[in-house]
Amino acid sequence: MSTPQEQANLGKVLSFLREWDRGDRTVRSRMLNTFLSQNAGKSFYELECEFAQVSSLFLARLTTWTRLTYMFGTFLGLQLKAIRIFLSASGHDQYLMEFLEDGGVLTLLDILSHTQSKEEDKAEALHLLLTISYAGHKYKEIICESHGVKVIAERLVESNTEETQKTAWALLESLSQGNPKYQNQIYRILIALMACNSPKAQQLVLHTLRTVQSKKKTAHHSIVEPLLNMLRSLHMEVQGEAINLILDLKFYDVRPMLLSGLVALLRPNKEEVKPHQITEEAEMIKMTGSLPVFVQQAAAAKAIRLLAEEDQELSCEFLSLGVIQYLLYAMGNREHTDTQIQASLALEHFIRSFPVIEEHVQRVMGSALLTAFMHQPGSFYMNLDETQAEILLTNKVDITEVLNGGNSEGGQEEHLNHFNYEDK
C-alpha cells in the first residue's frame, strides 16, 4: 500500500499531465523549459521517483506531440532536448525501448530529411540517434533497417555547420562498429561519399573508412578511383587521411590497382593540364586550372615514397611499373614546386635502395647534377633550368632494362654537356 507521500506525489504528477493535455503550445513550452532545468542528467530511477513511477506517460505524450508537429518546427528543439533527458537516463533502457516502439527512430530520420527543419534541430536529432546507437548493436540495426545510414550520410555532406557534420560522422562511426549485419552497406556508402564537395566531410569520411576497412578482409575495387581523386584536394587534412588510407590498403587485394594508379598519376593526361597563364584571376586558377592535377601528382609521389620506404617488396613492384621514368618526368614539372620535391625525394629512395638505378639516372642527368641531386634532393628543383626540365620530361629510362641490369642509353648522351655545372 502506498504511503501518503507517494499518493501526494502521484497526484502532483497526474495534475502535471492534465495541465499538459489541456495546455496550448505556449503552456507546453513553459512546462518543457521547467522539465529541462529540473531533470537534466538524472538517472532512470531518479526520473521514476520524480514522476511517481509513471514517467513513461509523459514520454509517450512528448513523443506523440513531436511526431505530430515536427513539420511545423513548433518548439522542436525543446521537444528533442526533453526526449534526450529520457534516452540518456542511465540505469535502464526502458525509455529507449518505449521511444523506439512509438516510432521514434523514424520521426528523427524524418526530421533530418525535412528541408524546413532548422540546422540546430537536425543536430539535436543526430544526437538522439547517437544516443540510441551507443545503446548496443540491436539498436544500431533498427537505425539501419529504417534506411538511416543514407539519411545520416546526406546530413554529413550537405550540412553547412561543423557541429552537425561531426555529429553525423560520429553516428556513422558508431553504426560501423559492432554491427556486422550492416557493415557492408555502411562501407559502400562511405566509398560513395568520397565524391562529395565538402572538404570537412571528405576528411571525416576517409577517417571512418579507414576504421571500417581495417575490420574487413578484402577491399572493394570501387574504392581505388575515388580515393586517388582525393589526392587532388587542396586541403592538407583531406590529403593526409587519403594517404593514410592508401598506406593501409597495401595489405589488401586492390594493391596492384592502387600501385599502378599512383604511378599513372605522375604523368597527368595532357587534356587535364592547361597551359600556364598569368592572369588577375589567380584564385580561380587554384580551383579550376591545372593546380588540382599537380597537387595530385605531388601527393602520388609522396605516397609512392612512403609505401616504398615501408616495404622492399613494394619498391620492387613500383620498379616493375616503370616508376623511375615517371618520377623523372614529375621532377621536370617546373609549374609545381611540390611535385618536383616529392618526386625527387621518392627517386632518392629508389636510387639508395637499388644502386643499379643510379647509372641509368646519371645518363639522363649527367654526373654533376646527379651528385648535387643526391646531396640535396629536396632543393634539386632550384638548380633546374628549362632545358634540363625538358630532358626530364622526355626521358626514356627503360625500367625493364634497369631491373635486368641492362644498358639502355635512352638517347640522353647528347644532353650531358648541358647538365654539367662546369660549363655554366
N, C-alpha and C positions, 0 to 999 in steps of 0.2 A: 504494500500500500504506500502511495506517495506521501511525502511529508508536506506540511502546509507551505514550506518554502518552495518545494518543487511545483506544487499546484499554482502558486503565485507566479512563478517563472513561466510556466506553461501558459497561464492567462495573459501574461505580458507578450509572449511570442505570438499567440493567436490574435491579439489585438494589433500587433505589428503587421501580421499577414492580412488582416481585414483592411487596415489602412492602405496597404499596397494594392489590394484588389479594387478598392474604391477610388484610389488616387489617380490623378491625371499624370502626364509625363513630368510636370514640374514637381509634383509631390514625390514621385518615384525617384527623380534625380536627387532630391534632397535626402531621401532615405538611403540612396546608394552612397552618397558622399559620407553620411554618418556611418554606414556599414564599413566603408573603406578605412575610415580613420580609427575605428574601434576594433577592427578584426585583422588587420594586416599582420601576416606572419604567424597566425595561430595554427595550432595542430588540429587534426581531425577531432580529437577528444575535447579540446577546448571549444571548438565551434559547436559540437554536440551539446556541451554543457550550457553554452551561451543561448542556444536555441531549443533548450528543453527536449533534446533528442529528436527534434523534428526539423532540423536544418535542411533536410532533403526537400521539404515542401517549399522552402524559399528558393533553393537552387532550381527546382523544376519551374517555378514561376519566372525566375530570371532567364533561364534558358529559352523558355517559350516566348517571352517578350522580345528577346534578342532575335530569335528566328523570324518573328513576325514583323519586326521594324528595322532590321539592319539595312534594307534597301533605301530607307529614308535617312539613315545616318543619325537618328534621334538618340542622342546620348550614347552612341555605340561605344565610344571609348570607355565611359563609365561602366557600361554593362560588361565589357570584356575584362576590365580590371577587377570587377567584383567576382566574375567567374574564376579568374585566376587565383583568388584567395581560396576558393574551394578546391580547385585542382592541385594547388601547391601545398595543401594541408598535409603535413606529414603524419605517419602513423597508420594510415589505411587508404585503400584505393576505392572505397565505396562511392565517393563523389565522382571520381573519374569514370567508373562504370555507369553510373546513372546519367552522366553527361553524354557518354557515347550512345547509350541506349535511347536517348532522346534526340539523336541525330546531330549531336554537337560537332562532330568532325566535318560533316557535310556543310553545316552552317558556316564554320570557319573557312572552309575552302571556297564557299560561295562569296564570302566577304573578300577574300583575296582576289577573286575573279571579277568582282563587281567594279566596273570602271568608275562609279561615283564614290566609292569608298575612299576616305581620306588616307593619306600615306601613314599617319600615325596609328590609325585604326588597323591598317593592314599589318603594321609592325606588331601590334598587340596580338592580333590573330596568330601571327607566326610564333610569338612567344608561347601562346597557349598550346599550339601544335607541338612545339618543342618540349613543353612540359609533359604532354601526352606521350611523345616518343621516348623520353627518358624513363617512362614507367616500365618499359620492357618490350620484348620482341612481339608479343601478341598485339600490343597497341600500335607498334610500327606497321604491322601487317594491315591493320584496319585503315591507317592513313593511306598506305599504298593501294589497297583494294578500292579505295574511293578515288583513285586516279590523282592522288595528292602529289606525287613526285613531279608530274608535269606542271601542275599549278604552282608549286613551290619554285620550280626551276624558272618559270616565267617571271616570278617576283624577283628572283635573283638578277636576271638580266635586264629587266625593264625598270626596276626601281631607280629613282634618282637620289635616294638617300643612303648613306653608308650604313646606318643602323639597320635598315630593312634588309640590305644586301647581306650584311654579316649574320643577321638572324636567319635568313633563308639559307645561307651557306651552312651555318651550324646545324640547322634542321636536316639538310641533305646529308651532312656528315654523320649525324646521329642515325638517320634512317639506313645508312650504308653499313652500319656496324651491328653485328648480331642479328642480321635479318637476311639469312641466306636465300629465302624464297624469292626475294625481290632484288637481290644483288645485281643480277644481270640487267634488269630493267634500269636500275639506277646507273649502272656502268654505261649503258648505251646512251642514256640521256646526257650524262656528263660529257661524253665524247661529242655529242651534237652541240652542246653548249659552248664548246671552244670557239665556234664560229660567231659568237655574239660580238657586239660592238663595244661593250663596256670593259675597259681595262681592269677595273677592280673586280668585276665578275669573272673575267678570264683568269685573274690571279687566284681567286678563291676556288674556281672550278678545277684548275690544274692541281692545286694543293689537295683537294678532295680526291681527285682522280688518282693521285699517287697512293693515297691511303687505300682506295678500293682495289687498285691494280695489285698492290702488294699481297692481297688476300686471294688473288686468282692465279691459277696455274698456267693460264695462257693469256695472250693479249689479242684482241680483235684487230684484224688488219686495217680496219677503218680508222684506227687511232693515229696512224702514221702521218697521213697528209695534213689533217688539221693541226697536229702537233708541230710539224715542221713550219706550217704557216704562222704559228705563234712566235717564231723566231723573228718575224717582221715587226713585232711590236716595238714601239719607241719607248715603252715603259720598262725599265730595268727589272721591276718586280715580276712582271709577266715573263720576261725572258729568263729570269733566274729560275722560276718554277718550271718553265718549259724545258730548260736544260737539265734540271734535276730529274724530271720525268724521263727524258731521253737516256740519262745515265742508268736509271732503274730498268729501262726496257732492254738493256743489253743481255739480260738473263732470259728473255722471252723469245718466242718463235718468230716475232716480227723483226728480229735483229738484222737479217740480211736486207730487208726492205728499208729499214731505218738507216743503215750504214750507207747504202747506195744513194739514198735520198739526200743525206748530208753531203756526200761528195758532189753530187749533181748541183747542189746549191752554190758551190764555189764558182761555178761558171753560169751565171744567170742567162736566160734566154734574151736574145737581142731585142725582142719586142718589149721586154719588161724594162729595159734600160733606156731611158730617154736622154737625148743629147743634153749636155750640161749647158745651162744658160744662166746668165747673171741678170736677174730682174729685181724689181722692187717688191715682188710678192714672195719673199723668202720663206715666210711662214707657210704659205700654201705649198711650196715645194716640199716642205718637210713631210706633208701628209700625202701628196698626190704624185710627186715625181719619183725619181729613182731611189730616194733615200731608204724607204722600207725594204727595197730589194737589197741594197748594200748593207743595211743593218742585218738582214737575214744572212747574207754572205759572211759577214764577220762572226755572227753567232754560230753559224755552221762550223767555221774554222775553229772557234773556241771549243765547241762540243766535240769535234774530232780530236783535238789535243787532249781534252780531259778523258775521253774514252781510251785513247791510245796510251796515255800515261798510266791508266789503271790496269791494263791487261795487254801483255805482249801478243797474245793471240789476236786481239782486236787490231793491234797495229799491223799484223800480217794481213788481216782481212782488208784493211784500208789500202795497203800497198797493192793488193791484187786488184783493187778497184781503180788503180791509177791515180791515187790521191796526190802524188808528188807533182805531177803535171798540173793538176787542178790548184794546188796550193801556190805554185809558182805563178799561175795565171792570176789568182786573187791578190798576190803580192804586187802585181802590176797595176792594180786599180788605184790610180792617183786621185780619184774623186772621193775616196773614203778612207781616211787615215786608219780608222779602227780595223777595217778589213785587212789592210796591209800589216798592221801589228799582230792581229790574231793569226793570220796565215803564216807570218814569219815565226812566231812562237811555236806553232804546230810543226812547221818544217824543221826547225831546230831540233825538236824532239825526235823526229824520224831520222835525221842525219846522225845524231848522237847514239841512237839505238841501233841503227843499221849503217855502219861506216861505209859500206859499199855504195850507198846512195850519194855520198859526198862527191865522188868522182863525176857522177852524171850531172849533179847540180853545178859543179865547177865548170863544166863545159858550157853551161848556159850563162853563168855569171862572170866567169873569169876568176882567177885565184885571188886577186887583190880584194875584189868586192866580196867574195865568199868569206875571206878571212875577217873582214870588217863585219860581215853579217853574223858570223859565229861568235864574234866578240860581244856584239850588242844587237841581237835580233830585234829587240823592241823598238830601236830607233833606226833600223835599216831604211825605212821609208824616207828619212830625211836626206839620205845620200843618193836617192834615185832620181835621175832626170827622165825626160820624156822618152828619149830613145831607148834607154835601158828598160823603162817600163814596157815599151812596145815589144822588146825582145822577150820579156817575161810573159806577156800576153800571147805571144805566138810560139812559145816554147813547144818542142816536140819530144820531150822526155818520154821514153818508152818504158813504162813500168815493168812490162814483161821482161825486157832485156835486163832491167835492174835486178829483178828477182832472180834471174838466171845467171847474173854476174857477167852478162854480155857487154858489148861495146856499141852503143848506139850514138853516133855522133850528133844526130839531130840537126845537122846543118848549122850549128851555132858557132863554129870556129871563126867565121868571118866577122863576128861581132866582138871577139875577145878584146881587141885593142881599145874599143870604146869603153870597156869596163875596167881598164887598167888605170888606177889612180895616177900612176907616174906620168901618164900622157896628158894630165889635166893641168 
